[in-house]
Amino acid sequence: MPVEAEGRDKRTAVRAWLRLLTCTTLIENEIRSRLREQFDFTLPRFDLLAQLDKAEDGLVLGEASKLLMVSAGNVTAVVEKLLASGYITRQPSPTDRRVQIIRLTHAGRAAFRTMAEAHNAWIEELFANLADGEIAALTDGLARLKRSAQAGIEPRRRPRA
């Protein structure tokens, strides 16, 4: 059930959205910069390695595209760079030769884990001025925001009768 917004300043939600976007952009740009400076690596490549690190059996390119919320063309470009660096392999599916499966190599997993450790430390550093309770409250609030956004999106996506 939606929370009543009666009497709320009409700009409150927009201000919150802009603050959220500003924080996301600020942190993302810093992470991009540190990955580039310390590892000569891009955030999209790091994100793909992160998804592959969780996928024991590898990922179909289409799955990777959905997980990363980018186009198949964007994933293909990132995959080509990771193949060239020896961080991943690409093989046809044993059940459907048209489908390509990508997997981490040992070198890719080792490189990712080194970068992930640094990434986690950077995030901790950027959140260092928040108390644990503030981070917990932020996490809880963002979970509620996600549910609210999903509830607002779902009715638009339902087929019309």
Backbone hydrogen bonds, N-H to C=O, Kabsch-Sander energy under -0.5 kcal/mol:
donor,donor_aa,acceptor,acceptor_aa,energy
8,R,5,A,-2.0
12,T,9,D,-2.0
15,R,11,R,-2.8
16,A,12,T,-2.3
17,W,13,A,-2.6
18,L,14,V,-2.7
19,R,15,R,-2.3
20,L,16,A,-2.7
21,L,17,W,-2.7
22,T,18,L,-2.5
23,C,19,R,-2.5
24,T,20,L,-2.6
25,T,21,L,-2.7
26,L,22,T,-2.6
27,I,23,C,-2.5
28,E,24,T,-2.9
29,N,25,T,-2.7
30,E,26,L,-1.7
31,I,27,I,-2.5
32,R,28,E,-2.8
33,S,29,N,-2.3
34,R,30,E,-2.5
35,L,31,I,-2.6
36,R,32,R,-2.2
37,E,33,S,-2.8
38,Q,34,R,-2.9
39,F,35,L,-1.9
40,D,36,R,-1.2
41,F,35,L,-1.3
46,F,42,T,-2.2
47,D,43,L,-3.0
48,L,44,P,-2.1
49,L,45,R,-2.4
50,A,46,F,-2.3
51,Q,47,D,-1.9
52,L,48,L,-2.4
53,D,49,L,-2.3
54,K,50,A,-1.0
55,A,51,Q,-0.7
56,E,54,K,-1.0
58,G,55,A,-1.8
59,L,102,I,-2.4
61,L,100,Q,-1.5
63,E,60,V,-0.6
64,A,60,V,-2.2
65,S,61,L,-2.2
66,K,62,G,-2.0
67,L,63,E,-2.8
68,L,64,A,-2.3
69,M,65,S,-0.8
70,V,65,S,-2.0
75,V,71,S,-1.9
76,T,72,A,-2.4
77,A,73,G,-1.8
78,V,74,N,-1.8
79,V,75,V,-3.1
80,E,76,T,-2.3
81,K,77,A,-1.6
82,L,78,V,-2.2
83,L,79,V,-2.7
84,A,80,E,-2.2
85,S,81,K,-1.6
86,G,82,L,-0.6
86,G,83,L,-1.1
87,Y,82,L,-2.0
88,I,82,L,-1.0
89,T,103,R,-2.4
91,Q,101,I,-2.5
93,S,96,D,-0.8
93,S,99,V,-3.0
99,V,96,D,-2.1
101,I,91,Q,-3.6
102,I,59,L,-3.1
103,R,89,T,-1.9
105,T,87,Y,-2.4
109,R,105,T,-2.6
110,A,106,H,-2.4
111,A,107,A,-2.6
112,F,108,G,-2.7
113,R,109,R,-2.6
114,T,110,A,-1.8
115,M,111,A,-2.4
116,A,112,F,-3.3
117,E,113,R,-1.9
118,A,114,T,-1.7
119,H,115,M,-3.0
120,N,116,A,-2.7
121,A,117,E,-1.8
122,W,118,A,-2.4
123,I,119,H,-2.4
124,E,120,N,-2.4
125,E,121,A,-2.3
126,L,122,W,-2.5
127,F,123,I,-1.7
128,A,125,E,-1.0
130,L,127,F,-2.1
135,I,131,A,-2.3
136,A,132,D,-2.5
137,A,133,G,-2.4
138,L,134,E,-2.5
139,T,135,I,-2.6
140,D,136,A,-2.4
141,G,137,A,-2.7
142,L,138,L,-2.6
143,A,139,T,-1.9
144,R,140,D,-2.1
145,L,141,G,-2.4
146,K,142,L,-2.4
147,R,143,A,-2.1
148,S,144,R,-2.4
149,A,145,L,-2.9
150,Q,146,K,-2.7
151,A,147,R,-2.4
152,G,148,S,-1.8
153,I,149,A,-1.7
154,E,150,Q,-2.8
156,R,153,I,-0.9
157,R,153,I,-1.1
157,R,154,E,-0.9
158,R,154,E,-1.0
